Amino acid sequence: MNKEELKEIWGKFVENKDFKLNPDTEKVNEIAEIILKNEEKTGLKLCPCQINTVCPCNFKIQKNWKNKGTCICNLFVKK
């Protein structure tokens, strides 16, 4: 899988949800690269900010989501 394929999957994931991908494309690309490197090393698409968690994490239960409207790594943001 490459970065564009991963971003396409994320795009489908956010369809009809109350959140979206971060509009900062540089940030999204950076996160995608880290996740793909993690997958290369471990076989899992591990979150860049919670190395024991597969991305996407259950971000809606996080304090960061409630307080700032983003997941911890800022990949997903409230609409």
C-alpha positions in Angstrom: 0.0 0.0 0.0 1.2 3.5 -0.8 0.4 6.9 0.8 -2.3 7.7 -1.8 -4.1 4.4 -1.2 -4.0 5.0 2.5 -5.4 8.5 2.2 -8.2 7.1 -0.1 -9.1 4.6 2.6 -9.2 7.4 5.2 -11.4 9.4 2.8 -13.9 6.6 2.7 -13.7 6.2 6.4 -14.8 9.8 7.1 -17.8 9.7 4.6 -21.1 10.5 6.3 -19.4 11.1 9.7 -19.2 14.1 12.0 -15.5 14.3 11.4 -13.2 14.7 8.4 -9.5 14.4 7.5 -7.4 17.3 8.6 -7.5 19.9 5.8 -3.7 20.4 6.3 -2.5 18.1 3.5 1.1 18.3 4.7 0.1 17.0 8.1 -2.0 14.2 6.6 0.9 13.2 4.3 3.3 13.2 7.2 1.0 11.0 9.3 0.5 8.6 6.4 4.3 8.3 5.9 4.8 7.5 9.6 2.0 4.9 9.6 3.3 3.2 6.5 6.8 3.1 8.0 5.3 1.6 11.2 3.5 -1.0 9.1 6.8 -1.8 7.3 8.5 -2.4 10.6 5.7 -4.2 12.6 3.2 -5.4 10.1 0.6 -3.1 11.6 -0.6 0.5 10.8 0.4 1.8 14.2 -0.6 5.3 15.2 2.3 7.8 15.2 1.3 9.2 18.6 0.2 6.0 20.4 2.6 3.4 19.2 0.6 0.5 20.8 -2.6 1.5 18.9 -3.6 0.7 15.4 -4.8 3.8 13.4 -7.5 4.9 13.4 -7.8 4.7 17.1 -11.0 5.1 19.1 -10.4 8.9 19.1 -13.9 9.9 20.0 -13.4 8.8 23.6 -10.2 10.8 24.0 -10.0 14.0 26.0 -8.3 15.6 23.1 -11.4 15.0 20.9 -13.7 16.4 23.5 -11.5 19.5 24.3 -9.9 20.3 20.9 -12.0 18.5 18.3 -9.1 16.4 17.0 -7.6 13.0 17.5 -4.3 13.1 19.3 -2.2 13.1 16.1 -4.6 15.6 14.4 -5.4 13.3 11.5 -9.1 13.5 12.1 -10.9 16.7 13.0 -14.5 17.6 13.8 -16.6 19.0 11.0 
